[in-house]
Amino acid sequence: MSYHSLIFDLDGTLTDPLTGIVRCMNYALSSHNYQPRSEQEIKPYIGPPLEIALSELSDSEDEDHIKELVATYRERYGEFGYAENVVYNGIYELLDTLRSKGYRLGVCTSKFEKYAIKILQEFELDKYFEFVSGCGNYGMTKSDQLRELVDKDIVKQNSLMIGDRDIDLISARQTGLSSAGVLWGYGSSEELTKEKPVFIVETPAQLTAALIDRM
């Protein structure tokens, strides 16, 4: 098999988190006396770490204040927001096929790890994955997470990171891993192409075919 492990991003790759993220972002902002933002204003922040999104949406660089915003966001996310995800069409079929072909699957997300696990369990996706890496500390980057997976020998260097945003592909490159881009999430073709992934696909069915071709 050409890849030791397939490492999936969560938001924008396995599930569409838009409703929950918009509601939780605005809950955090309004709770701290900021004006709520529109869905279109929040959309570009789906994928990057939460502290970056809330820093830019609040126009604040005060680290303590941003930590407060993050904590408020997570108050609602942990109770309601995680269950407001929607699994993209074709994802269950994709994962069923990949697992039946012998691929080893995992998740690496900038989301707080306990919430990533709750989402996977809520939508019965957890059965497909052998490991889940979520953000554990404030300021931790996805490249830090991938490096930890490699250093702990959870994944080998010949693994593939699959995601919908450039941060997924950049983090893979910084860790010496290969990457693939998907276009059903929140990244554009232009955004992904400039990071030179192994391939870019438009649908889960195309991803299935591309990975089977590489076995």
N, C-alpha and C positions, 0 to 999 in steps of 0.2 A: 504494500500500500504506500502511496506517495507521501501521505501525511500521517504523522504519529497521532495527532489529535486535531479535531476541528473545534475552534474556540469561537463561540457565538456571542456577539453583543446582545443585549436584551431589548432596550427601548429602541423602536424603529427597525428592529431586525426580526425578533420573534413576536413581539407584541406592539400594538399601537397605544402609547400611553397618553395621547393628547388630552383627553377629557380630564383625567386625574391630575396631570401636571398643571394644566391651566387653572383648574380650581384651587389646587394647593399653592401655586405661585401667588395667586390673587388673595388667598387666605393669609399667606405670610405678609404680603405687601400691605394689605388693608389693616391687618392687626398691628402694624407698626406705622400707621398713618400715611401710607403712600397710596396714590391713586391706583386702582386696579388697571391692568393692561389687557389689551385685546388678544384674542387667540393668535392673530397674525403677528403681533409683537412678541409673543412668547414662543411661538413655533421654532424660531432659529436656535433656541437654547435647549432644545431636546437633543440630548447626546452628551454635550460637555458636562463637566462636573457641576454639581448644584451650586457650589459657592461662587463659581464664575458667573452663572446665570443671575443669581440674586444680587451679586455685586453690581453687575451692569444694569439690571432692571431697577435697582434702587439708587444707582449712581453714587455708591458709597465704596470707599476703600478701607473703611474702619473694620479691621479683622474681627474684633469682639462683636461689633454690630452685625456683621455678616453671619457670624456663628449663631447669633440670636435669631436672625431671619431663617437660617437653615433649620434650627430647632423648631421654630414655629411651623415651617413647611411640613416637617416630619410629624408634627402632632396630628395634622389632618391626614397626611399620607398613610400613616400607620393604621389609622382607623377606617378610612374610606378610600383614599386615593389609589392604593395598590390594586383594589378590586375593580377599578374603573378602566382597567386595561382591556384591550380587545386583541385576541390572537389573530394574526393575519391569515387570510385564506391561503391554504396550501401548506401551512407550517407543520401540522400534524403529519400530513402525508410525506413531507420532506424528511422529517425526523424518523418516521417509521422506516422509510426506505434506507436512509443512511445507516441506521442502526442494524437493519437486516443485512446490509452489505459489510458489516464488521467495523464501521468507523467508530472511533472513540470520541465522544462528544462532551463539551464543557461550555460553561458560560463565564464571560468576563465583562463586568458592567461597572460603570462609575456610580451606580446606585448603591446605597447602604446595603450591605450584604444580607442582613436579616429581612429587608423588604424584597430583595431579589428572590430570596428563597420563598417568601410568602406568595409572591406572584406566580412562581413556577408551580407551587403546590395548589394554589387557587384554580389554575387552569390545567392541572394534571399534566404539566410539562416536566416536572421534576424527575419522572421515571426515565427520561431519555438521557440525563446528564450525570456523568461520573464525578464532576467537580463544579463548584460555583465560586467564583472570585468576585467579591463586591468590595466597594470602598470601605475601609475600616477606620481611617484616620483623616482628620481635616487636612486638606492640601495634598492628599495622596493622589497620584496621577494613574491613568490607565497603563502607562508604560511601567510604572512602579509595580503595578499588579501583575503584568505579564512577566516582568523580570523575576518576581517572586515565584511565579509558577515554574519558570525555567530553573531557577536556583534550587528549588525544592524538589526538582525532578518530577513534578506533576505532569509537565509536558516536555517533550523533546524539542530541539531547535528546528526540526523539520515539521513544525505544526503550522496551521493556517488560521489566522484571525479573520473572522467574517463580520462585517459591520456596514452600517448605512451612512456613517459620517467620517470625515477626514481624520478625526481624532483616533478612530479605530485603526486606520491604516498607518498613520504616523506613529502611533504607539507600537504597532507591530514592527515597523522598520527600525525604530529605536532599540528594539529588543532583539533584532536579527531574525524575526519571524516573517514568513510570507503573509500576504493579505489578499482578501477578495472583497469587492464592494457590491452592495445590493441597492437597487433603486426604488424599492417599494416603501422605503422609510422617509427620512427627512433630509438626506444629502442629495445634491444635484449631481448629474453626470460630470459636469465640469469640476466640481469639488473633488470627486473621487478620482477622476482620470489623472489629475495632476500629481497624485500620490503614487501612480504607477503600480496598481495592484496586479496580481496574476491574471485576474479577470473581473469583469463587472457584469452582473446579470439583472434582468428586469423582473423576474418572477421566481418564486420558490421552485417551480418545475424546471426552469433553466439552471438554477443552482444545483438541483439534483443531477441533471444531465452533465453539467460541467465537472462535478466531483466524481461521478462514476467514470467519466472519460479519463480521469487521472489516476484511477486505481491500477 
